[in-house]
Amino acid sequence: MIAINNISSQLCRKLLRKFFAKYPNDRLKIRAHRTLTKLLADQVSMSGKPGGWAGGVVYAVSSIGVGVPGVLNSELEEVFGVSMGTIYKRAAMIRKLLIF
């Protein structure tokens, strides 16, 4: 599990950098990185595609039920390389785990 999380952590951080380079938002960036750090500190098993987790983090910390402000769902799918279904699923897991 630790090896999976180390790889996932690195890839998630890379994907978050890519996302925030394309869609700058300092407040959201800070919240996303804090959330990812909390997931890793809690040793949440991050199996599956890192794009799902990174996209889920962004969606979980920014969405108020209508998506990520200023970003189309198709753009999220493109940046993170996963479907919105995967992003929704990971965001729901993250919210449940961290009680948003």
Steps between C-alpha positions, in 0.01 A plus 500: 500500500781744580665447161167558323443818701851631428450455127146635516614795707766599250268460202213679675723795583622511140141498372400772746792717380386445142140589588589818690743610228209490256229622743670724758316535831724551803229436758388177337861393446576533872184309596574223250858452619391501865233242425743273315748534787225405749403193295861387495550570871191290574653225283194474280555225244512683168465209262386571148600777264675799660298726268184383671640594838642834389178587317299381797698724733439805282131418463455424871654826619350729238164367395183617661288264297545676167855402409832679524445874447631619163589150378289274279465135589656410165804711594534313830486169313768620260743628764466202735459232232197336659123517460279726707348185647840414650551858622153503662565162665836608644361838610219324689752268667720795597207695643391195701851429627579859594144608583459806283 
